[in-house]
Amino acid sequence: MKFCFPVLFVLLVATAGADTEAEAILKAARTNPLGQPVVLSAQLRANGRKVPFQIAVRDGKISYLFENPSQEILLGLGDSSSTLEERKGGKTQPVAPARYDDSVRGGLLTYEDLAMRFLYWKNPKLLGEERVGPSTAYKFEIPAPPTATEYGVVRVWVDKNKGALTKIEGYDRNGRLSKKFTVVSVQQIDGQWMLKSMSVERVDPETGKAVLRTYLEILGKAAQ
């Protein structure tokens, strides 16, 4: 069984196979076939507030469509890079790197998280295997490049059998945990397993406790 893991990532993930080298496993986890076109209803939920939006897989990209105000973010994922574009007023332009640490719609997710930039950073290190829920996952540590990013290092867990991302932890430049992404539940839509609910937590580096939490929820196929 394969399933989708969006941080707003609504994609099937390829199976890693027998190669346990860090680069090979991470490449498999980020090489995402887009599958058939689909439009999904979704929402961000935090502190009783809900932000509805749609996720559309089409034309080789994933679009995140928000209203009030109108905004469309287009994400493209490749073997060795990811791209982010924004469409406003009929014009499409790249999201500037200087904005990558900005939040999306005022939530915990940043444009950097949305683009999964950390999966393309150099020199990933395979730390071994670790249980994540009922499954065994490969555990990686990826050092941040000396460029603008909120992280100093990111740890990533990839399901050993499914090749799917299951958990991500971001650490600040002082090595303290600052953000956690955790899959809560998955679901099957049109024969494809994908995310149903994921929590994103902002962690207080001093106490290690979650101080803010946002849920990303896929509600099902959008009405046509």
N, C-alpha and C positions, 0 to 999 in steps of 0.2 A: 504494500500500500504506500502510495506517495501522497503528501498533503502540502497545502500551501501555507506559507508563513509570511504574511505581510506585516512590516512596520509601516503599515499601509502597503505591504507587499502582498499582492494577490496573485501568486504565481505558483506553478508546479515546480518542485525542485528536483534536479537530476540525482540519481543514486551515486554515491561516492565510489562504490566498487571496492576492490581489494587493496588499492594503493593507499597506504596510510601516511604518505608524505603530506605535510601540512599544506603545501601549495596545491597539491592535487585535490585534496578533500575540499578545501575552501573554493577552488575553482568550480568543482562540481556543485557546491551549495549555492554559488552565485550565478551559474549558467542556467537561466530559467526560461524554458520554453513557454511562450505566452498562451498556447492553446487556442481554443475557439473564442471569438468575440463574445463578451458578456458584460452586462451592466449590473452592478450590485448596489443595494442600499446599505449604507453604513452610518455610524455615528461615533463621535468622541463624547465620552461621558465622564464628568468629574463634578463632585460637590453638588449634585442635584441638577447640574446644567448639562444639556445635550446639544451637540452641534451636528446636525445631519449633513450628509454629503453623499455623493455617488462615486463609485469606482468603476471606470470603464476600461476594459481591455480591448484595444483595437489598434490597427495600423502599426503593430510592432511596438506600441508604447502603452503605458498605464496612465490614465488620466484621473485626477482627483478633482471633482467639481463641487464647489461650494457656492452658496448663495448668501446674500445680505452681509457684505457686498459680494458680487459675483467674482469668482476667481477659479481659474483652472491651472493646475500644476501637472506637468507632463514628465513622467519618469521613464527613462530608457536604461536598460541593464544589458551589459555585454560581457564578453569573456574577461576583459581587462580594464573596464571602466564603467562608470555610470554617468548619466547626464540628467540635468534638471532644467526644465524650461517652464516659463510662465506665459499664459495667454491672457491678455487683457485688451479690450477694445478692438478685437480682430487682429491684433499683432502678437506674434510669438517671439520671445527673446530668452536667452539663457539666464538662469538665476546666478547672479554674481557671487563668487566665492566669499566676498565680504558679508553676504547675507546668510551663509550656511549655518551660523549659530543662532539665527533668529528663530523664534517659535512659529509654528504653523497654526494659524487661527488662535493664537494666544494660549496654546496648550503646552504640554511638556515636550512634544515631538518637535525637533528642529529640522531644518532643511537638510542638514548633514545626516541626521538619522534616516530621513526619508530616502536619501540617495544611497544609504548604506556605504558611505565612503570608507569606513573602517575595514570592510571586506577586501578592499583593494590596496590597503597599506602594505608596505614591503616588510620582509623578514618575519612572517608569522612563525610562532614556535608551538609545536604540538607538546602539550604538557602531560598527556596520557588519556586515560578513559575515566569516566565518572558517571554514576547513576543520576539521571534526571527523571524523576517520577518513576514509571515502571520500566523505562528503557535505559540502555547504556549509550553514552554519547562521547564523542571525541571532544576534548577540551583544548582550546587554543588561547594563546596570548599574543596580541598584535600590538607592537609599540607604535605610538603616534608619530607622524613625521614632524619636523621642526617648522610647521606652518600653523596658521590659525585653526584651532580646534579646541573644543571644551575639554577634550580628553587627553590624558597622558598615555594611557594604555587601555585597550579593550579586550575583554575575554569573551570568547564565543564558544557555544556548545552546539555540535552538529550530531544529530541522531545517527548512530553507527549503522543501523540497518536501512533507514529511510533516506539518509542524506539530507535531512531537513534541519534548518536552524531551529533550535528549541529554546534557547535562552541566550541573552546578551547582557553583559555587565560593563559599564563604562567607569573608569577610574580617573580622577583628576591628576594634575601634574605632580602632586605630592603622594600619589599612590593610594588615595582614599576613594572608596566606592562613592559614586555620585549619581548613578542612574542604573535602573534595572528594567529589562524587558522580559516578560515571562508569558508563555502561552498558557492560557487558562483552559480553553476548550477548542475543539475543532468540529467541523461539520462537513457533510457531503452535499454538493450542489452540482447537478448535471453530471454525476459520476466522478466528480473531482473533489478530493479532500482539501479543505481550505480552513483558514482561521475562522473561528466563531467569536472568540473573545481573547484579548491580550491586555495585560496590565503594564503600564509604564509608570515607574516610580522614580521620583526625585528623592535622593537619600541625603540626609544631613551628614556631611563628612565627619563632623565631630562626634556624633552619637551612633552613626550607622543605622539610624532608624528612618523609615520612609516618612517624609513630611508632606509630600504631594503625590497623588495617584490619579492617573487618567486611564480609562478603559477605551480601547479600540474595539468596536463590535461590528461584525458583519451581520446584517439583519436578513439577508436573502436577496433574491433577484429583484431588480427594480421593475416596477410596472411599466409596460411599454405602451 
